[in-house]
Amino acid sequence: MRKNVVAGNWKMNKNLSDGIALAKELDAELAAKDVKCDVVIGVPFIHLASVAAEVDTTKLGVSAQNCAAEASGAYTGEVSAEMIKSTGAGYVILGHSERREYYGENSEILNKKVALALENGLTPIYCCGEALEIRESGTQNEYVINQLKDTVFKLSEEDFKKIIIAYEPIWAIGTGKTATAEQAQEMHKALREAIAEAYSAEIADNTSILYGGSCKPSNAKELFANPDVDGGLIGGASLTSADFMGIVTAF
């Protein structure tokens, strides 16, 4: 049976000392609670080793927010999947809409990143989603499914079973807008059906699909009550312990 997952994405926030403090606060909260989901924090590169050393990574997983598309070499400023794994991190967020939009990451690049993440034993949290104009055209399901067909649907069954999918309605990220619970369920159901078609019903049923659009404590319970929504990829609300734990405990 698939796992429920709540993953925070800190983006480019928190200096090192503040990040360590938040991670330790979350670690203490999780040690005192019996939560019903896997919990992950996606931290900036400079935080990875320090945070992984300070928390119980069996209860609070640590994720990078990106990795290089090459294994090693003369790529100034890049961080490889092997380097990420060596810090104690277990996850990496790939294909986020901000990486696609601001840094030109396309399917070819993302396929290389996913392959390297898997080769190094990292769990990819693979993002997909549509902009407002796609939603307004009514072609959002086809568009998002095609993002997967061009990338992770090319994986073998064994490799695909190692990834987590995160659906981002891009029009609801940082805008204060949120997809309704019904809209979230509609897309998540369509994605699960596409996975079943690409692989099998069993694999689809065991794939965690997270919702990644302005999820907060006030709407998490309603969103997570959907049968095909298995948790969230949380942005702004992951930057404080109270908000993030409010979402974690929504299950």
Secondary structure, 3 states (H helix, E strand, C coil): CCCCEEEEECCCCCCHHHHHHHHHHHHHHHHHCCCCCEEEEECCHHHHHHHHHHCCCCCEEEEECCCCCCCCCCCCCCCCHHHHHHCCCCEEEECCHHHHHHHCCCHHHHHHHHHHHHHCCCEEEEEECCCHHHHHHCCHHHHHHHHHHCCHHHCCHHHHCCCEEEECCHHHCCCCCCCCHHHHHHHHHHHHHHHHHHCCHHHHHCCCEEECCCCCHHHHHHHHCCCCCCEEEECHHHCCHHHHHHHHCCC
